[in-house]
Amino acid sequence: MGLNYIVLAGEVLNTPEKKHTLDGLPVASFNISLITGSDENNSEVKTGSIKISAGKKLADKTVQDICTGDFVLVEGKLYTKTIENRLGQKQKYPYVQAYNIKVLKEKNNRSVIPDLNSGLVTETKKSDFDDEIPF
């Protein structure tokens, strides 16, 4: 028995798209950018992207709450999908089946607080919080 658990943080590259399985279950998918490394002098950062897939209730919340440019934290399992390209060659593509997605920073810098029930974050207005810390 193996352990398959991954946590990734990255910027959402495209608006989440919702589709349905043959059984009628909703599935949302989007891509996030990742920093994959840097050169020896740390002068050039290498980036990549990975597909995130969310199902059922998380799919609905993802489509409602996540936008292009948001910075998100994704927890899930890592899988690979094998697809045959136009030349008949098989290629493997990694993707993450998410079971928790949290927005760490929204693109337009709105304040956010965690919604502990859904695993996602919901928008709040700046006036909902005092600027002073009460202690």
C-alpha positions as CSV (number, residue, x, y, z in Angstrom):
1,M,0.0,0.0,0.0
2,G,1.4,3.4,-0.9
3,L,0.7,6.9,0.1
4,N,-0.4,9.4,-2.5
5,Y,-0.8,12.9,-1.1
6,I,0.2,16.1,-2.7
7,V,0.0,19.8,-1.7
8,L,0.6,22.4,-4.4
9,A,0.4,26.2,-4.4
10,G,0.1,28.2,-7.6
11,E,-1.6,30.8,-9.7
12,V,-4.8,29.8,-11.5
13,L,-4.1,30.0,-15.2
14,N,-7.6,29.7,-16.6
15,T,-11.2,30.0,-15.5
16,P,-12.4,26.7,-14.0
17,E,-14.6,24.7,-16.5
18,K,-17.4,22.5,-15.3
19,K,-18.4,19.3,-17.2
20,H,-20.4,16.3,-16.2
21,T,-19.4,12.6,-16.2
22,L,-21.5,9.9,-17.9
23,D,-23.1,9.4,-14.5
24,G,-24.1,13.1,-14.3
25,L,-21.6,14.0,-11.6
26,P,-20.0,17.5,-11.9
27,V,-16.3,17.8,-12.5
28,A,-14.4,21.1,-12.6
29,S,-10.9,21.5,-14.0
30,F,-8.4,24.3,-14.3
31,N,-4.6,24.7,-14.5
32,I,-2.2,26.2,-12.0
33,S,1.3,27.5,-12.6
34,L,4.2,25.9,-10.6
35,I,7.8,26.9,-10.0
36,T,9.6,23.7,-10.9
37,G,13.2,24.9,-10.2
38,S,15.9,27.4,-11.1
39,D,19.2,27.4,-12.8
40,E,22.5,27.0,-10.9
41,N,22.8,30.8,-10.3
42,N,19.2,31.2,-9.3
43,S,18.9,33.9,-12.0
44,E,16.2,32.2,-14.0
45,V,13.2,30.5,-12.5
46,K,11.7,27.5,-14.4
47,T,7.9,27.2,-14.4
48,G,5.4,24.7,-15.4
49,S,1.7,23.9,-15.0
50,I,-0.5,21.1,-13.9
51,K,-4.2,20.3,-14.4
52,I,-6.4,20.3,-11.3
53,S,-9.6,18.3,-11.2
54,A,-12.3,18.7,-8.6
55,G,-15.5,16.6,-8.3
56,K,-19.0,16.7,-6.9
57,K,-19.6,19.6,-4.4
58,L,-16.1,20.8,-4.7
59,A,-16.6,21.2,-8.4
60,D,-19.6,23.5,-7.9
61,K,-17.7,25.6,-5.3
62,T,-14.6,25.8,-7.5
63,V,-16.6,27.2,-10.5
64,Q,-18.3,29.8,-8.2
65,D,-15.3,30.9,-6.1
66,I,-12.1,30.6,-8.2
67,C,-11.0,33.0,-10.9
68,T,-8.0,33.3,-13.3
69,G,-5.2,34.9,-11.4
70,D,-6.1,33.7,-7.9
71,F,-3.3,32.1,-5.9
72,V,-4.6,28.8,-4.5
73,L,-3.5,25.9,-2.3
74,V,-4.5,22.5,-3.6
75,E,-4.6,19.2,-1.6
76,G,-5.2,16.0,-3.4
77,K,-3.8,12.9,-5.1
78,L,-1.4,12.8,-8.1
79,Y,-2.4,10.8,-11.1
80,T,-1.3,10.4,-14.7
81,K,-3.5,10.1,-17.7
82,T,-2.2,8.4,-20.9
83,I,-3.4,9.9,-24.2
84,E,-2.5,8.9,-27.7
85,N,-1.5,11.9,-29.8
86,R,-2.1,12.5,-33.5
87,L,1.0,10.6,-34.5
88,G,-0.2,7.5,-32.6
89,Q,2.3,8.0,-29.8
90,K,1.2,7.5,-26.2
91,Q,1.9,10.5,-23.9
92,K,1.5,10.7,-20.1
93,Y,0.0,13.8,-18.5
94,P,0.0,14.4,-14.7
95,Y,-3.0,15.8,-13.0
96,V,-4.2,16.3,-9.4
97,Q,-7.6,15.0,-8.2
98,A,-8.3,17.7,-5.5
99,Y,-10.2,17.1,-2.3
100,N,-9.5,20.5,-0.8
101,I,-8.8,23.9,-2.5
102,K,-8.1,27.1,-0.6
103,V,-7.8,30.6,-2.2
104,L,-4.7,32.2,-0.5
105,K,-4.9,35.4,-2.5
106,E,-7.5,36.7,-4.9
107,K,-6.3,38.4,-8.1
108,N,-8.0,41.7,-7.3
109,N,-6.6,41.7,-3.7
110,R,-10.0,41.4,-1.9
111,S,-9.7,40.3,1.7
112,V,-10.7,36.6,2.2
113,I,-11.4,34.4,5.2
114,P,-11.5,30.6,5.2
115,D,-14.9,28.8,5.0
116,L,-14.0,25.8,7.2
117,N,-17.1,23.9,6.1
118,S,-16.3,23.8,2.4
119,G,-12.5,23.9,2.3
120,L,-12.8,26.9,0.0
121,V,-12.4,30.6,0.9
122,T,-15.2,33.1,0.7
123,E,-15.1,36.8,0.0
124,T,-15.4,39.4,2.8
125,K,-15.5,43.1,2.8
126,K,-12.7,45.1,4.3
127,S,-15.2,46.9,6.5
128,D,-16.1,43.6,8.2
129,F,-12.8,43.8,10.2
130,D,-11.3,46.5,12.4
131,D,-7.9,47.7,11.5
132,E,-6.8,47.5,15.1
133,I,-5.8,44.3,16.8
134,P,-7.8,44.1,20.1
135,F,-5.1,43.4,22.8
